[in-house]
Amino acid sequence: MVLSLKQRIFLVLEYHRLEHSCVQTRRSFQKRFDVRRDNGIKALFERTGKVNDDRIGNVGRPRSAVTESNADAIQQVILQLLRTSVCRVASRAELQRMTTHRIMRHNLHMFQTRQPLSVNAIDARYDFANTMLQLVDEGDIDVGNIWFSDEAYFNLDGFVNKQSWSIWGTENPHVAVPSSLYSLKVMVWVAISSKGIIGPFFREQAINSEKYLGIMDEFVAIHYALDDHWNAS
């Protein structure tokens, strides 16, 4: 409710006449003008020294950035850069990341195409999880001694692994990315547990079973050294 100038003046005068009593001023105002509340005129007067409405141009719900023009801008960016991230699209469209993501999902109905999991892979993960839970519950495995290791190959010619990037679109584009047959790459190996992180280990040569066992020997040596340190402390 926007109060008239007459109502605002009445509130200020009545507030001082009633010795700064907010309750009595509110009751007097309600009785005089048949309204329910004063809408903060007292605070406005104390803050600005006037009773005019200073909310002109700043009322109502905030403007939403989810507009057709912004959706068109995002769509043009994606058509130019299919293999890109939400942050980069937001930067090109000069919008916030959350706004860009909301427009891509709910307005443009875009999704990320990923490599699907087979039924056998899902079943294997389910069986492994149940087996591990049973061993932990029975005390056959100390969770603190479980190390999770992984290795990743990084190509040195600029090629990006297909599992490390996404294509935004309304349908699967079936894009084929050419790559060299024998590209230079480096392998990075690391292990992590509740006790800490071991690694990373870097190997630039091709990895075979013998070289992988060498990495495991380094891992075991560091693992026992950490165990001795933790047991001593």
DRENGUDREN-797584 format. One record per residue (C-alpha): z, y, x; residue in three letters. Coordinates in nm, 2 decimals. Layout:
<lumkes>
<lumke <Z Y X> ALA>,
...
</lumkes>
This chain:
<lumkes>
<lumke <0.00 0.00 0.00> MET>,
<lumke <-0.10 0.34 0.14> VAL>,
<lumke <0.14 0.62 0.04> LEU>,
<lumke <0.03 0.96 -0.07> SER>,
<lumke <0.14 1.27 0.12> LEU>,
<lumke <0.37 1.36 -0.16> LYS>,
<lumke <0.55 1.03 -0.13> GLN>,
<lumke <0.58 1.05 0.24> ARG>,
<lumke <0.74 1.40 0.22> ILE>,
<lumke <0.98 1.28 -0.04> PHE>,
<lumke <1.09 0.99 0.18> LEU>,
<lumke <1.16 1.22 0.48> VAL>,
<lumke <1.35 1.48 0.28> LEU>,
<lumke <1.54 1.22 0.08> GLU>,
<lumke <1.64 1.03 0.40> TYR>,
<lumke <1.80 1.34 0.55> HIS>,
<lumke <1.96 1.45 0.21> ARG>,
<lumke <2.13 1.11 0.19> LEU>,
<lumke <2.26 1.13 0.54> GLU>,
<lumke <2.02 0.89 0.70> HIS>,
<lumke <2.09 0.60 0.46> SER>,
<lumke <1.79 0.37 0.45> CYS>,
<lumke <1.92 0.17 0.16> VAL>,
<lumke <1.99 0.48 -0.07> GLN>,
<lumke <1.66 0.64 0.04> THR>,
<lumke <1.47 0.32 -0.06> ARG>,
<lumke <1.65 0.30 -0.39> ARG>,
<lumke <1.58 0.67 -0.47> SER>,
<lumke <1.21 0.63 -0.37> PHE>,
<lumke <1.18 0.32 -0.59> GLN>,
<lumke <1.33 0.50 -0.89> LYS>,
<lumke <1.12 0.81 -0.84> ARG>,
<lumke <0.78 0.65 -0.78> PHE>,
<lumke <0.83 0.30 -0.92> ASP>,
<lumke <0.74 0.12 -0.59> VAL>,
<lumke <0.91 -0.16 -0.41> ARG>,
<lumke <0.94 -0.04 -0.05> ARG>,
<lumke <0.89 0.26 0.18> ASP>,
<lumke <0.64 0.09 0.42> ASN>,
<lumke <0.81 0.22 0.73> GLY>,
<lumke <0.77 0.59 0.68> ILE>,
<lumke <1.11 0.65 0.84> LYS>,
<lumke <0.99 0.47 1.16> ALA>,
<lumke <0.66 0.66 1.15> LEU>,
<lumke <0.84 0.99 1.12> PHE>,
<lumke <1.08 0.91 1.40> GLU>,
<lumke <0.80 0.79 1.62> ARG>,
<lumke <0.54 1.06 1.57> THR>,
<lumke <0.73 1.35 1.39> GLY>,
<lumke <0.48 1.34 1.11> LYS>,
<lumke <0.42 1.16 0.78> VAL>,
<lumke <0.04 1.14 0.79> ASN>,
<lumke <-0.11 0.79 0.80> ASP>,
<lumke <-0.20 0.72 1.16> ASP>,
<lumke <-0.35 0.38 1.09> ARG>,
<lumke <-0.70 0.50 1.00> ILE>,
<lumke <-0.95 0.29 1.18> GLY>,
<lumke <-0.69 0.03 1.27> ASN>,
<lumke <-0.61 -0.15 0.95> VAL>,
<lumke <-0.70 -0.48 0.80> GLY>,
<lumke <-0.76 -0.81 0.98> ARG>,
<lumke <-0.88 -0.79 1.34> PRO>,
<lumke <-1.25 -0.82 1.38> ARG>,
<lumke <-1.37 -1.17 1.47> SER>,
<lumke <-1.60 -1.22 1.77> ALA>,
<lumke <-1.76 -1.52 1.58> VAL>,
<lumke <-2.07 -1.34 1.46> THR>,
<lumke <-2.43 -1.43 1.42> GLU>,
<lumke <-2.54 -1.20 1.70> SER>,
<lumke <-2.29 -1.37 1.94> ASN>,
<lumke <-2.40 -1.71 1.83> ALA>,
<lumke <-2.77 -1.61 1.90> ASP>,
<lumke <-2.67 -1.48 2.24> ALA>,
<lumke <-2.49 -1.81 2.33> ILE>,
<lumke <-2.78 -2.02 2.21> GLN>,
<lumke <-3.02 -1.82 2.43> GLN>,
<lumke <-2.80 -1.88 2.73> VAL>,
<lumke <-2.78 -2.25 2.66> ILE>,
<lumke <-3.15 -2.28 2.62> LEU>,
<lumke <-3.19 -2.13 2.97> GLN>,
<lumke <-2.91 -2.33 3.13> LEU>,
<lumke <-2.87 -2.67 2.97> LEU>,
<lumke <-2.65 -2.82 3.25> ARG>,
<lumke <-2.38 -2.56 3.25> THR>,
<lumke <-2.01 -2.51 3.16> SER>,
<lumke <-1.85 -2.33 2.88> VAL>,
<lumke <-1.70 -2.08 3.12> CYS>,
<lumke <-2.05 -1.99 3.26> ARG>,
<lumke <-2.19 -1.96 2.91> VAL>,
<lumke <-1.91 -1.72 2.82> ALA>,
<lumke <-1.97 -1.52 3.13> SER>,
<lumke <-2.34 -1.48 3.06> ARG>,
<lumke <-2.28 -1.39 2.70> ALA>,
<lumke <-1.99 -1.16 2.79> GLU>,
<lumke <-1.75 -1.33 2.56> LEU>,
<lumke <-1.41 -1.50 2.59> GLN>,
<lumke <-1.41 -1.87 2.67> ARG>,
<lumke <-1.23 -1.98 2.35> MET>,
<lumke <-1.47 -1.77 2.14> THR>,
<lumke <-1.77 -1.92 2.31> THR>,
<lumke <-1.63 -2.28 2.27> HIS>,
<lumke <-1.55 -2.21 1.90> ARG>,
<lumke <-1.91 -2.08 1.83> ILE>,
<lumke <-2.06 -2.38 2.02> MET>,
<lumke <-1.87 -2.64 1.83> ARG>,
<lumke <-1.84 -2.49 1.48> HIS>,
<lumke <-2.14 -2.26 1.45> ASN>,
<lumke <-2.41 -2.41 1.66> LEU>,
<lumke <-2.27 -2.77 1.61> HIS>,
<lumke <-2.32 -2.86 1.98> MET>,
<lumke <-2.15 -3.14 2.16> PHE>,
<lumke <-2.13 -3.28 2.51> GLN>,
<lumke <-2.35 -3.59 2.58> THR>,
<lumke <-2.16 -3.84 2.79> ARG>,
<lumke <-2.21 -4.19 2.92> GLN>,
<lumke <-2.08 -4.43 2.64> PRO>,
<lumke <-1.83 -4.71 2.71> LEU>,
<lumke <-1.94 -5.06 2.62> SER>,
<lumke <-1.74 -5.29 2.40> VAL>,
<lumke <-1.66 -5.52 2.69> ASN>,
<lumke <-1.52 -5.22 2.89> ALA>,
<lumke <-1.30 -5.12 2.60> ILE>,
<lumke <-1.17 -5.47 2.56> ASP>,
<lumke <-1.10 -5.51 2.93> ALA>,
<lumke <-0.90 -5.18 2.94> ARG>,
<lumke <-0.70 -5.28 2.63> TYR>,
<lumke <-0.61 -5.63 2.78> ASP>,
<lumke <-0.52 -5.47 3.11> PHE>,
<lumke <-0.29 -5.22 2.95> ALA>,
<lumke <-0.11 -5.49 2.75> ASN>,
<lumke <-0.06 -5.71 3.05> THR>,
<lumke <0.08 -5.43 3.26> MET>,
<lumke <0.32 -5.33 2.98> LEU>,
<lumke <0.45 -5.69 2.96> GLN>,
<lumke <0.50 -5.71 3.34> LEU>,
<lumke <0.69 -5.38 3.35> VAL>,
<lumke <0.91 -5.48 3.05> ASP>,
<lumke <1.00 -5.81 3.21> GLU>,
<lumke <1.08 -5.64 3.55> GLY>,
<lumke <0.81 -5.82 3.74> ASP>,
<lumke <0.66 -5.49 3.85> ILE>,
<lumke <0.83 -5.18 3.99> ASP>,
<lumke <0.65 -4.88 3.85> VAL>,
<lumke <0.74 -4.68 4.15> GLY>,
<lumke <0.54 -4.91 4.38> ASN>,
<lumke <0.22 -4.88 4.17> ILE>,
<lumke <-0.04 -4.68 4.36> TRP>,
<lumke <-0.35 -4.56 4.18> PHE>,
<lumke <-0.64 -4.51 4.42> SER>,
<lumke <-1.00 -4.39 4.37> ASP>,
<lumke <-1.29 -4.29 4.58> GLU>,
<lumke <-1.58 -4.05 4.51> ALA>,
<lumke <-1.91 -3.99 4.68> TYR>,
<lumke <-2.02 -3.63 4.73> PHE>,
<lumke <-2.39 -3.58 4.80> ASN>,
<lumke <-2.46 -3.32 5.07> LEU>,
<lumke <-2.81 -3.23 4.94> ASP>,
<lumke <-2.69 -3.06 4.62> GLY>,
<lumke <-2.72 -3.35 4.38> PHE>,
<lumke <-2.44 -3.38 4.13> VAL>,
<lumke <-2.32 -3.71 3.99> ASN>,
<lumke <-2.41 -3.76 3.62> LYS>,
<lumke <-2.04 -3.82 3.54> GLN>,
<lumke <-1.95 -3.47 3.67> SER>,
<lumke <-2.17 -3.25 3.45> TRP>,
<lumke <-2.24 -3.22 3.08> SER>,
<lumke <-2.54 -3.10 2.88> ILE>,
<lumke <-2.47 -2.90 2.57> TRP>,
<lumke <-2.71 -2.94 2.28> GLY>,
<lumke <-2.75 -3.04 1.92> THR>,
<lumke <-2.91 -3.37 2.02> GLU>,
<lumke <-2.95 -3.59 2.32> ASN>,
<lumke <-3.21 -3.43 2.55> PRO>,
<lumke <-3.28 -3.75 2.75> HIS>,
<lumke <-3.32 -3.54 3.07> VAL>,
<lumke <-3.42 -3.72 3.39> ALA>,
<lumke <-3.30 -3.56 3.71> VAL>,
<lumke <-3.50 -3.65 4.03> PRO>,
<lumke <-3.30 -3.73 4.34> SER>,
<lumke <-3.37 -3.85 4.69> SER>,
<lumke <-3.35 -4.22 4.76> LEU>,
<lumke <-3.12 -4.19 5.07> TYR>,
<lumke <-2.93 -3.87 5.04> SER>,
<lumke <-2.66 -3.77 5.29> LEU>,
<lumke <-2.31 -3.81 5.13> LYS>,
<lumke <-1.94 -3.83 5.22> VAL>,
<lumke <-1.69 -4.06 5.06> MET>,
<lumke <-1.34 -3.93 4.98> VAL>,
<lumke <-1.05 -4.18 4.91> TRP>,
<lumke <-0.70 -4.09 4.79> VAL>,
<lumke <-0.40 -4.27 4.64> ALA>,
<lumke <-0.12 -4.14 4.42> ILE>,
<lumke <0.20 -4.27 4.27> SER>,
<lumke <0.54 -4.14 4.16> SER>,
<lumke <0.64 -4.12 4.52> LYS>,
<lumke <0.36 -3.89 4.63> GLY>,
<lumke <0.00 -3.87 4.74> ILE>,
<lumke <-0.16 -4.05 5.04> ILE>,
<lumke <-0.49 -3.91 5.16> GLY>,
<lumke <-0.75 -3.79 5.12> PRO>,
<lumke <-0.95 -4.00 5.37> PHE>,
<lumke <-1.31 -3.89 5.45> PHE>,
<lumke <-1.59 -4.12 5.56> ARG>,
<lumke <-1.94 -3.99 5.63> GLU>,
<lumke <-2.09 -4.32 5.72> GLN>,
<lumke <-2.20 -4.59 5.47> ALA>,
<lumke <-1.90 -4.78 5.35> ILE>,
<lumke <-1.89 -5.16 5.37> ASN>,
<lumke <-1.61 -5.41 5.32> SER>,
<lumke <-1.50 -5.38 5.68> GLU>,
<lumke <-1.47 -5.00 5.68> LYS>,
<lumke <-1.30 -5.01 5.34> TYR>,
<lumke <-1.04 -5.25 5.48> LEU>,
<lumke <-0.98 -5.00 5.76> GLY>,
<lumke <-0.90 -4.74 5.50> ILE>,
<lumke <-0.66 -4.98 5.34> MET>,
<lumke <-0.49 -5.04 5.67> ASP>,
<lumke <-0.43 -4.67 5.71> GLU>,
<lumke <-0.30 -4.65 5.36> PHE>,
<lumke <-0.05 -4.94 5.42> VAL>,
<lumke <0.08 -4.79 5.74> ALA>,
<lumke <0.14 -4.45 5.57> ILE>,
<lumke <0.30 -4.63 5.27> HIS>,
<lumke <0.55 -4.82 5.48> TYR>,
<lumke <0.63 -4.50 5.68> ALA>,
<lumke <0.70 -4.32 5.35> LEU>,
<lumke <0.92 -4.61 5.23> ASP>,
<lumke <1.13 -4.59 5.55> ASP>,
<lumke <1.17 -4.22 5.50> HIS>,
<lumke <1.28 -4.25 5.14> TRP>,
<lumke <1.52 -4.54 5.22> ASN>,
<lumke <1.67 -4.34 5.50> ALA>,
<lumke <1.73 -4.04 5.28> SER>,
</lumkes>
